[in-house]
Amino acid sequence: MELVAWGHIYQAYIAHSGNWSEIVDMPFVVMSHSEEVMEMTGVIAFIHALLNYLRESMHQLGEP
């Protein structure tokens, strides 16, 4: 998603000499926020899978 957002805003970024306040628009904001949401969702899914794995490992060792 970062590549998609950067591809959307790259030409405007170059044209305005890197002044973000003039070039940030709603599609860029939506793409940036969705990328962050997907990133945090991936972290949550990883933690969930890791905790399930640890629970199953402890259960196999005879721990309640």
PyMOL commands that set and color helices and strands:
alter all, ss='L'
color gray80, all
select helices_A, chain A and resi 2-15+20-23+26-60
alter helices_A, ss='H'
color red, helices_A
deselect
rebuild
show_as cartoon
